[in-house]
Amino acid sequence: MLNHIIDFFENLTTLHKLIWIIGCLSVFWIAEGIYPLVNFSYKKWNHSRVNLILLGTTMLINVLFGIATVGIFQWTASQQFGVFYWIDFPIWLELLLAVMALDLIAQYFVHFLLHKVSFMWRFHMVHHSDTAVDVTTGTRHHPGDFIMRETFALFAIVIFGMPVAFYLIYRILTIFFTYFSHANLKLPTNVDKFISYIFISPNVHKFHHHFERPWTDTNYGNIFSFWDRVFGTFVYDDPKKIYYGLDVTDGAKADDLRYQLGVPFDTSIKTDY
């Protein structure tokens, strides 16, 4: 069964991925409209415009990195380079370790650095400047931010020598959890907390989008919450206390694309990172 799944993902097309993105966006768009965590007084399509345009740049970068990724997979295979070539694990364990490693290196670790390294934070501020966090916020990444994330994914691929199917399975899971955790979705508290013991739940990620520290610097994970628990960056509180946006950017321009693209280069925006 697992071999059939891996075979399917080895032949995953761009169209498949696009259908998955649209499907996840649509499902959580509808769900958050029925069970909203916050009743925003906004025009949803107007708010989504800048986020969906940034999704377009993300997809273009994905195509470019996809070309580089093919070369890396070919190199690791030809050189038999990476942990999975050096140690013989069962295939199910390799897949689990690959997803965990990518979530740690290409999500948690780089996300931590995006908050702690000054020039990286300036690009990542665009993601945090959204004053109405909903499912489309998951698509809101400055091109510079996303390039840094994808670069770390390439490091993880080389270190572990993982096959392309493992990486694509991880990408599919990442898309789902990105939209799930950003969705303006109100789950029963006990359900959300139960999910949060292993995975990043909607409430867990909302604390990360609070406008000021210390909450802004918590809950860095994307799929698994146990990285935050292990490294002491996990927090769970009352989501009613959350106020979205950033205290150093102009909240009135949260949906202004030109302003957002210029945020990393705007020296009038001060940050103590």
Residue pairs with C-beta under 8 A, 6 or more apart in sequence:
2 91
2 92
2 95
3 91
5 169
6 91
6 95
6 163
6 165
6 166
6 169
7 165
9 164
9 165
9 168
9 169
9 172
10 163
10 164
10 165
10 168
12 168
12 172
14 63
17 171
17 172
17 175
18 59
20 172
20 175
20 176
21 55
21 59
21 175
24 175
24 176
24 179
24 180
25 135
25 136
25 139
25 179
28 135
28 179
28 180
28 183
28 185
29 134
29 135
29 136
29 183
31 183
31 185
32 134
32 135
32 183
32 184
32 185
35 185
35 186
35 187
36 184
36 185
36 186
37 184
37 185
37 186
37 202
37 203
37 206
37 239
38 132
38 184
40 47
40 132
40 134
40 184
42 132
44 134
46 255
47 132
47 134
47 136
47 255
48 134
48 136
49 255
49 257
50 140
50 255
50 256
50 257
50 260
51 130
51 136
51 137
51 139
51 140
52 136
52 139
53 257
54 126
54 139
54 140
54 141
54 142
54 143
54 260
55 136
55 139
57 143
57 146
58 139
58 141
58 143
58 146
61 143
61 146
61 147
61 150
62 150
65 150
65 153
65 154
68 154
69 154
69 157
69 164
69 167
70 164
72 154
72 157
72 158
73 157
73 163
73 164
73 167
75 81
76 82
76 85
76 157
76 158
76 161
76 162
77 161
80 161
81 158
81 161
82 158
82 159
82 160
82 161
82 162
83 159
83 160
83 161
84 94
84 98
84 160
84 161
84 162
84 163
85 161
86 161
89 97
94 162
94 166
95 166
95 169
97 160
98 160
98 162
98 166
98 167
98 169
98 170
99 166
99 169
99 170
99 173
99 223
100 224
101 156
101 159
101 160
101 162
102 153
102 156
102 157
102 167
102 170
102 174
103 170
103 174
103 221
103 222
103 223
103 224
103 227
104 156
104 227
105 152
105 153
105 155
105 156
105 159
106 149
106 150
106 152
106 153
106 155
106 156
107 149
107 174
107 220
107 221
107 222
107 223
108 220
108 221
108 222
108 227
108 228
108 231
109 152
110 148
110 149
110 152
111 149
111 220
111 221
111 222
112 220
112 231
112 233
113 120
114 120
114 121
114 123
114 124
114 145
114 148
115 121
115 124
115 216
115 217
115 220
115 273
116 273
117 273
118 271
118 273
119 264
120 145
120 148
121 271
121 273
122 263
122 264
122 265
122 269
122 271
123 142
123 144
123 145
123 148
123 264
124 142
124 145
125 246
125 248
125 249
125 263
125 264
125 269
125 271
126 140
126 141
126 142
126 145
126 260
126 261
126 263
126 264
127 137
127 140
127 141
127 142
127 145
128 209
128 216
128 245
128 246
129 245
129 246
129 249
129 251
129 254
129 260
129 263
130 137
130 140
130 209
130 244
130 245
130 254
131 244
131 245
131 251
131 254
132 184
132 244
132 254
133 182
133 184
133 206
133 209
133 244
134 182
134 183
134 184
135 179
135 182
135 183
135 184
136 182
137 182
137 209
138 178
138 179
138 181
138 182
138 183
141 149
142 260
142 261
142 263
142 264
144 264
153 167
156 162
157 167
173 223
174 222
174 223
177 199
177 200
177 222
177 223
178 222
180 202
181 200
181 201
181 202
181 204
181 205
181 222
182 202
182 205
183 202
185 202
186 202
187 195
187 201
187 202
187 203
189 203
192 201
192 202
192 203
192 204
193 201
193 203
193 236
195 201
196 203
196 204
196 225
196 236
197 225
198 224
198 225
198 226
199 223
199 224
199 225
200 219
200 221
200 222
200 223
200 224
200 225
201 225
203 236
203 239
204 219
204 225
204 234
204 236
205 219
206 239
206 242
207 215
207 218
207 219
207 235
207 236
207 237
207 239
207 242
208 215
208 216
208 218
208 219
208 220
209 216
209 242
209 244
210 216
210 241
210 242
210 243
210 244
211 243
211 244
211 245
211 246
211 247
212 247
214 235
215 235
215 237
215 242
217 233
218 228
218 233
218 234
218 235
219 225
219 228
219 233
219 234
219 235
220 227
220 228
220 233
221 227
221 228
225 234
228 234
245 251
245 254
248 269
248 270
248 271
249 263
249 269
250 259
253 259
253 260
254 260
263 269
